[in-house]
Amino acid sequence: MSIVQTMTQSNFQDALKNDSNFSYDGTEALYNYYEEYSEDMGTPFEFDAVAIRMDWSEYDSLAEAYKDYAYEVTDDMTDEDIIAYFEDNTTLIELDNGHVLLMTY
């Protein structure tokens, strides 16, 4: 037997904001990501706040995310270079506030 709860965007965001470093924009983007994922797969998404917190990190900038993976940002690198790198290796979500969400890999 399982218990299913339909979550509103507000419930989703509140659950992720507790004990996490996600911004409001970050939780909104994650809600939209999982909602679209669920629709594309044709199956409900089973919410697990702990798993989401472990799977994703929010960074203040692309450069910060790139540096966190022990890579030095050089003067000749553009944001497009960093985006291309992450898109080749994981899922990247750019936020309107300049932050980025990166699925841990």
HUZI-V290285 format. One record per pair of residues at least 6 apart in sequence whose C-alpha atoms are under 6 Angstrom apart, sorted by the first residue. I is the first residue (numbers start at 1). J is the second residue. If there is no record, write none. Layout:
BEGIN
I;J, I;J
END
This chain:
BEGIN
13;27, 16;49, 38;44, 38;45, 55;103, 55;104, 56;102, 56;103, 56;104, 57;101, 57;102, 58;100, 58;101, 59;65, 59;99, 59;100, 60;99, 61;99, 91;103, 92;101, 92;102, 93;100, 93;101, 94;100
END
